[in-house]
Amino acid sequence: MIKTGHRYILGESGTGKELLANLIHTLDSRPGKGNLVVLDCSTIMPGLSGTEFFGHERGAYTGAVSSRDGAFAIANGGTLFLDEVGELPMTLQTQLLRVIQEQTFKRLGSNAWQRTSFRLICATNRDLKAQVQRGEFRADLYYRIAGYVFTLPPLRERPEDILPLACHFLKEQHPDSTPPVLDTPVQEYLLRRDYPGNVRDLKQVIARLLCRYTGQGSITMGCIPPDDRPILTESYQDWRDAGFDRAVRIALRQGIGLKTISQRAKETAIRIAMNETNGNLQRAALLLGVTDRALQMRRAAQRQVQ
């Protein structure tokens, strides 16, 4: 059973705020629960903002050829999800607060009061507390909507989710068949990549990979569109990117010690060098800065461990 009260979801764009709102509504155990109504506050036209919330009567304004319910009426008995609530102008913040408190409203052009009762879920990528301090968001409204606060971390703070999410998106695109697998270099590419759009960004990356996938075997580096491919650099300062830090962080969280991390790094470097040189031992040793004999001994030791 989910607790009553309003919810406030804070997170960057693409972290899944609407998905969480859907989950909260789905878990809502109210008998006879109504609909989930989604309203993106960043797309509301200033001149029509009132009708989006309150609805209107026929003839309430030029172009109102018929009466229409607004979000407050449609969400009655259900859930109203206001995405990007930080975009609401001050006048609408005042009106929203009044409806939350009194649970009544009037359509535009009407003198009749209507009752409404809904669970309110608000989401934003803005810092509403900072907006309150600047006088851009009503403090009393903030404390009414923030009954329970959920913070969704960006994807860069949970790199361990990248590969499971990628596999999930692959399955979504292949609901009736076994999805292709990502080969190791592609997995490493996904772990090293930045995701300014978070989970939504990752989903689009997987979609672009599938657009170039031929439908046979695993998904390889050749499926990565040219514009998405990492830019190679010879600068020492640049090779240890955020992906390197993420990989080490994941290993430490899993309890893997420095000795094992160092060993795995060496094994990975040898494997990549051999792949880059098509198995040429001398050229691979040159890339790694070791002698042919040293590389041969390391590879022999690896095979014994395996």
Backbone torsions as a table, in degrees:
resi	resn	phi	psi	omega
1	MET	NA	130.0	-177.9
2	ILE	-91.1	141.0	-178.0
3	LYS	-67.2	149.4	176.2
4	THR	-76.5	167.8	178.6
5	GLY	116.7	165.8	-178.2
6	HIS	-85.6	154.7	-177.6
7	ARG	-120.8	147.9	177.8
8	TYR	-130.3	119.7	-177.1
9	ILE	-110.5	123.8	-179.3
10	LEU	-114.9	129.7	179.4
11	GLY	-179.9	157.1	178.1
12	GLU	-67.1	164.2	177.6
13	SER	-60.3	134.1	177.0
14	GLY	88.0	6.7	-178.8
15	THR	-87.9	-8.2	175.5
16	GLY	104.0	32.4	-177.9
17	LYS	-65.2	-41.0	179.8
18	GLU	-69.2	-34.8	176.4
19	LEU	-62.3	-40.6	177.9
20	LEU	-66.2	-39.4	177.3
21	ALA	-61.4	-41.6	176.5
22	ASN	-61.5	-41.1	179.9
23	LEU	-64.5	-43.8	178.9
24	ILE	-59.9	-43.1	179.7
25	HIS	-66.2	-40.0	-179.5
26	THR	-63.7	-38.5	-178.2
27	LEU	-81.2	-6.8	179.2
28	ASP	-64.2	123.8	-174.2
29	SER	-100.4	16.4	178.5
30	ARG	-62.4	134.7	177.5
31	PRO	-67.8	138.8	179.7
32	GLY	64.9	31.7	-177.1
33	LYS	-55.7	138.0	179.4
34	GLY	-84.8	-158.4	-173.7
35	ASN	-85.0	162.7	167.4
36	LEU	-93.5	120.9	-179.6
37	VAL	-111.0	124.1	-176.8
38	VAL	-107.5	129.5	179.2
39	LEU	-134.1	119.5	178.7
40	ASP	-89.3	109.2	-175.3
41	CYS	-67.7	-19.9	-179.3
42	SER	-78.3	-12.0	-178.6
43	THR	-107.0	1.3	-178.7
44	ILE	-73.4	127.6	177.7
45	MET	-76.1	130.8	-175.9
46	PRO	-52.9	-40.1	-177.0
47	GLY	-71.9	-20.8	-177.1
48	LEU	-115.9	13.5	-174.9
49	SER	-61.9	-37.9	-179.1
50	GLY	-63.3	-42.4	-177.6
51	THR	-69.4	-29.1	177.1
52	GLU	-62.0	-37.9	-179.4
53	PHE	-88.4	-48.2	-170.1
54	PHE	-95.0	-21.3	-170.9
55	GLY	79.6	-179.8	-179.5
56	HIS	-151.8	161.4	174.2
57	GLU	-93.1	159.1	176.1
58	ARG	-59.1	130.7	179.4
59	GLY	81.9	7.5	-178.8
60	ALA	-63.8	-28.4	176.8
61	TYR	-157.1	168.2	-179.5
62	THR	-59.4	124.1	-179.5
63	GLY	100.1	-9.7	178.2
64	ALA	-83.8	82.1	-173.9
65	VAL	-82.3	-12.2	178.0
66	SER	-150.9	161.5	178.1
67	SER	-73.7	157.1	-175.6
68	ARG	-152.3	136.2	174.3
69	ASP	-78.4	145.4	173.5
70	GLY	-100.6	-174.2	-175.4
71	ALA	-62.4	-35.6	-178.8
72	PHE	-62.8	-38.6	-179.8
73	ALA	-75.6	-42.9	-176.6
74	ILE	-66.4	-33.0	-177.4
75	ALA	-84.5	-0.4	-177.7
76	ASN	-56.8	125.2	-178.0
77	GLY	82.7	-3.4	-177.9
78	GLY	-125.0	-134.2	-175.5
79	THR	-131.6	134.4	174.0
80	LEU	-109.5	118.1	179.4
81	PHE	-105.8	114.3	178.3
82	LEU	-103.0	104.5	178.6
83	ASP	-84.2	144.6	-177.6
84	GLU	53.1	51.7	-177.4
85	VAL	-64.3	-21.7	178.1
86	GLY	-65.5	-12.4	179.7
87	GLU	-85.8	-8.1	-176.8
88	LEU	-65.0	131.6	174.0
89	PRO	-67.3	158.3	-174.2
90	MET	-58.3	-37.0	-179.0
91	THR	-63.5	-40.9	178.7
92	LEU	-72.5	-30.3	175.4
93	GLN	-60.8	-41.9	179.5
94	THR	-63.9	-43.6	-179.0
95	GLN	-68.0	-38.7	178.5
96	LEU	-63.7	-42.8	179.0
97	LEU	-60.3	-41.0	-179.4
98	ARG	-64.1	-41.7	179.9
99	VAL	-66.3	-40.6	178.4
100	ILE	-60.6	-42.8	-176.0
101	GLN	-74.4	-44.1	-172.5
102	GLU	-96.8	-18.4	-179.6
103	GLN	58.3	31.9	174.8
104	THR	-137.9	157.0	178.2
105	PHE	-159.7	167.0	174.8
106	LYS	-122.1	140.3	169.2
107	ARG	-66.0	152.9	173.5
108	LEU	-63.7	130.7	-179.6
109	GLY	86.1	8.2	-178.5
110	SER	-123.2	150.8	174.6
111	ASN	-103.6	-0.8	-176.4
112	ALA	-92.2	130.4	176.6
113	TRP	-82.2	140.0	175.8
114	GLN	-119.3	145.9	178.4
115	ARG	-94.7	147.8	176.7
116	THR	-149.9	145.3	177.5
117	SER	-142.7	118.6	-177.4
118	PHE	-146.4	155.3	169.3
119	ARG	-82.5	130.6	-178.9
120	LEU	-102.6	127.8	173.5
121	ILE	-121.1	123.4	179.2
122	CYS	-115.3	144.9	179.3
123	ALA	-137.7	150.5	177.7
124	THR	-162.9	157.3	171.6
125	ASN	-103.1	6.6	178.8
126	ARG	-96.2	161.5	175.2
127	ASP	-90.0	96.8	-176.5
128	LEU	-65.3	-32.0	178.0
129	LYS	-62.0	-40.4	177.6
130	ALA	-66.3	-37.2	177.5
131	GLN	-65.8	-36.1	176.5
132	VAL	-62.0	-44.1	-179.2
133	GLN	-65.2	-30.8	178.9
134	ARG	-86.4	-1.6	-179.7
135	GLY	78.5	19.3	-178.5
136	GLU	-96.8	-11.3	-179.9
137	PHE	-142.8	136.1	-176.4
138	ARG	-66.4	129.6	179.7
139	ALA	-65.0	-40.6	-178.1
140	ASP	-67.1	-33.6	176.2
141	LEU	-69.6	-41.8	179.6
142	TYR	-56.8	-46.6	-176.5
143	TYR	-73.3	-19.8	174.5
144	ARG	-76.5	-39.0	-175.8
145	ILE	-84.7	-20.3	-174.7
146	ALA	-94.8	47.1	176.4
147	GLY	-62.6	-44.9	175.0
148	TYR	-131.7	125.5	-175.9
149	VAL	-106.6	128.9	175.9
150	PHE	-116.4	128.0	177.4
151	THR	-111.4	119.6	179.3
152	LEU	-95.4	117.4	-177.7
153	PRO	-72.2	148.6	176.0
154	PRO	-67.8	161.7	-175.8
155	LEU	-63.7	-29.1	-179.5
156	ARG	-65.8	-20.1	178.9
157	GLU	-94.0	-2.1	177.6
158	ARG	-139.4	60.6	-176.8
159	PRO	-61.8	-21.2	179.0
160	GLU	-66.0	-13.6	179.1
161	ASP	-89.1	-10.6	-171.6
162	ILE	-62.5	-52.7	-176.6
163	LEU	-68.9	-42.6	175.0
164	PRO	-59.7	-39.1	177.6
165	LEU	-66.7	-40.1	178.5
166	ALA	-60.7	-43.5	178.0
167	CYS	-64.2	-37.0	177.6
168	HIS	-62.3	-44.0	-179.6
169	PHE	-68.3	-32.2	175.0
170	LEU	-64.6	-41.3	179.0
171	LYS	-66.4	-36.4	177.6
172	GLU	-59.8	-36.2	-178.9
173	GLN	-82.0	-10.3	179.0
174	HIS	-131.3	63.1	-175.0
175	PRO	-66.9	-24.1	-175.3
176	ASP	-109.5	9.7	-178.6
177	SER	-151.1	169.5	178.0
178	THR	-73.6	124.3	-177.8
179	PRO	-71.4	154.6	176.6
180	PRO	-68.6	157.9	179.3
181	VAL	-100.0	157.6	177.0
182	LEU	-92.5	125.3	178.0
183	ASP	-72.9	168.3	-171.0
184	THR	-58.7	-45.9	178.4
185	PRO	-60.0	-35.9	178.2
186	VAL	-68.7	-39.6	176.1
187	GLN	-60.2	-43.0	178.7
188	GLU	-64.4	-38.7	177.5
189	TYR	-61.7	-44.1	-179.5
190	LEU	-65.2	-36.2	179.9
191	LEU	-72.0	-29.0	-179.0
192	ARG	-84.9	-22.1	-172.6
193	ARG	-70.7	149.2	172.8
194	ASP	-87.6	149.4	-179.0
195	TYR	-129.6	79.4	179.6
196	PRO	-61.5	-26.2	177.0
197	GLY	-96.0	10.8	175.2
198	ASN	59.2	-137.0	-173.3
199	VAL	-63.7	-38.0	177.7
200	ARG	-61.2	-37.9	178.0
201	ASP	-63.5	-45.3	178.6
202	LEU	-61.1	-41.0	179.2
203	LYS	-61.0	-39.6	178.7
204	GLN	-69.2	-35.6	176.6
205	VAL	-61.7	-45.1	178.7
206	ILE	-62.8	-39.1	178.6
207	ALA	-63.0	-39.6	179.7
208	ARG	-69.6	-35.6	175.7
209	LEU	-61.5	-43.8	-177.7
210	LEU	-68.1	-27.6	178.2
211	CYS	-64.7	-27.8	-179.0
212	ARG	-101.9	-1.3	-178.9
213	TYR	-77.3	132.9	-175.0
214	THR	-82.5	-13.4	178.4
215	GLY	96.6	9.4	178.0
216	GLN	-133.1	136.6	177.5
217	GLY	72.2	-161.8	-178.1
218	SER	-87.4	165.8	176.0
219	ILE	-80.7	122.4	-174.9
220	THR	-113.0	177.1	-179.7
221	MET	-61.2	-24.4	178.0
222	GLY	-66.5	-17.1	178.5
223	CYS	-81.1	-9.5	-179.1
224	ILE	-77.9	124.0	178.4
225	PRO	-59.1	147.8	-177.8
226	PRO	-53.5	-39.1	-177.9
227	ASP	-68.9	-19.7	-179.2
228	ASP	-94.5	-10.1	-174.7
229	ARG	-71.2	142.3	-178.8
230	PRO	-65.3	142.8	178.2
231	ILE	-84.6	122.3	-179.7
232	LEU	-77.7	143.8	179.6
233	THR	-139.8	150.6	178.3
234	GLU	-96.3	-0.5	-177.3
235	SER	-74.2	128.7	179.5
236	TYR	-62.7	-35.9	-177.3
237	GLN	-65.4	-23.0	-172.1
238	ASP	-94.2	-18.7	-171.5
239	TRP	-72.7	-28.7	177.6
240	ARG	-87.8	78.4	-175.7
241	ASP	-85.9	-170.4	-179.2
242	ALA	-62.8	-29.0	179.4
243	GLY	-65.0	-37.7	177.6
244	PHE	-63.0	-46.2	178.7
245	ASP	-62.1	-40.6	-179.9
246	ARG	-62.5	-43.2	-179.1
247	ALA	-61.9	-42.9	178.8
248	VAL	-66.4	-39.9	-179.8
249	ARG	-62.1	-42.3	178.8
250	ILE	-61.8	-44.4	-179.5
251	ALA	-60.6	-44.1	-179.7
252	LEU	-64.7	-39.3	178.4
253	ARG	-64.0	-28.1	179.7
254	GLN	-88.0	5.6	177.0
255	GLY	80.8	17.1	179.5
256	ILE	-83.8	127.1	-175.1
257	GLY	-82.8	173.8	-175.6
258	LEU	-61.8	-38.2	-178.6
259	LYS	-62.2	-45.5	179.9
260	THR	-68.4	-39.4	177.9
261	ILE	-60.3	-45.2	179.6
262	SER	-62.4	-42.2	-180.0
263	GLN	-63.4	-44.1	-180.0
264	ARG	-65.7	-36.2	178.6
265	ALA	-63.8	-41.3	178.3
266	LYS	-65.4	-43.7	179.9
267	GLU	-61.8	-40.9	179.9
268	THR	-65.8	-42.6	179.5
269	ALA	-61.9	-41.5	179.6
270	ILE	-65.5	-45.1	179.8
271	ARG	-60.8	-44.2	-179.5
272	ILE	-66.3	-41.8	-180.0
273	ALA	-62.5	-41.1	178.8
274	MET	-66.4	-38.4	177.8
275	ASN	-67.2	-40.5	-178.4
276	GLU	-65.3	-29.1	-177.3
277	THR	-105.2	13.7	179.5
278	ASN	55.7	37.3	175.2
279	GLY	83.3	8.1	179.5
280	ASN	-77.5	111.0	-173.4
281	LEU	-63.0	-42.9	-177.1
282	GLN	-65.7	-44.9	-179.7
283	ARG	-68.4	-36.3	177.8
284	ALA	-65.1	-41.6	178.3
285	ALA	-62.6	-38.0	178.1
286	LEU	-63.3	-43.1	177.6
287	LEU	-61.1	-39.6	-176.0
288	LEU	-82.7	-12.1	-179.9
289	GLY	74.4	31.4	178.4
290	VAL	-128.5	171.1	178.0
291	THR	-81.3	160.2	177.0
292	ASP	-56.8	-41.7	-177.6
293	ARG	-64.3	-43.0	-179.2
294	ALA	-63.7	-40.6	179.5
295	LEU	-67.1	-40.5	179.6
296	GLN	-62.5	-40.9	179.8
297	MET	-67.5	-39.3	179.0
298	ARG	-64.4	-41.8	-179.5
299	ARG	-66.7	-37.1	178.1
300	ALA	-65.2	-40.3	-179.9
301	ALA	-65.3	-38.9	177.8
302	GLN	-61.6	-43.1	-178.7
303	ARG	-65.0	-36.4	178.6
304	GLN	-65.6	-39.4	179.4
305	VAL	-65.8	-41.1	179.9
306	GLN	-68.2	NA	NA
